[in-house]
Amino acid sequence: MPRFMLVYKGDATDMSDMTEEEAGGVMAKWGAWMQKVGSALTDIGSPFGPSTSLVDDGSTDMAASLTGYSIVEAASMNDALALADGHPYLSEGKGDFAIDIYEMMPVPV
C-alpha cells in the first residue's frame, strides 16, 4: 500500500505557550482525527523544533515554516486527501495553515 507524508505548514502555537485548557482542546482534536484515520496512520510523526536550511553553496538560511509531519497509508492520492478531511491542523479556516501531501516513492536500488 502506498504511503503518504503529510507535512504541516504554518507558524503553529507551541504547546508550552498554551493554557492547560487550550492544549487539552488541541490534543482532543488530534485524538479524534487519529481515531478516525485508524490503522491508515502508520506514523503519527513529530512536531519540528528549531531549524535551519543548509544551502548547496555551504551557507545557511532560514528554513521553511514547517511544523511537523505524519505518515498515512492510502491506495491513492485522493484517498490520502480524504484522510486529511477533518484534520485538526486545518480547523481554523483562516488560510494560515496547510498540509502538503507527498507520496513516498521507493528508493531506486
Rosetta blueprint (number, residue, H / E / L):
1 M L
2 P L
3 R E
4 F E
5 M E
6 L E
7 V E
8 Y E
9 K E
10 G L
11 D L
12 A L
13 T L
14 D L
15 M H
16 S H
17 D H
18 M L
19 T L
20 E H
21 E H
22 E H
23 A H
24 G H
25 G H
26 V H
27 M H
28 A H
29 K H
30 W H
31 G H
32 A H
33 W H
34 M H
35 Q H
36 K H
37 V H
38 G H
39 S H
40 A H
41 L E
42 T E
43 D E
44 I E
45 G E
46 S E
47 P E
48 F L
49 G L
50 P L
51 S L
52 T L
53 S E
54 L E
55 V L
56 D L
57 D L
58 G L
59 S L
60 T E
61 D E
62 M L
63 A L
64 A L
65 S L
66 L E
67 T E
68 G E
69 Y E
70 S E
71 I E
72 V E
73 E E
74 A L
75 A L
76 S L
77 M H
78 N H
79 D H
80 A H
81 L H
82 A H
83 L H
84 A L
85 D L
86 G L
87 H L
88 P H
89 Y H
90 L H
91 S L
92 E L
93 G L
94 K L
95 G L
96 D L
97 F L
98 A E
99 I E
100 D E
101 I E
102 Y E
103 E E
104 M E
105 M L
106 P L
107 V L
108 P L
109 V L
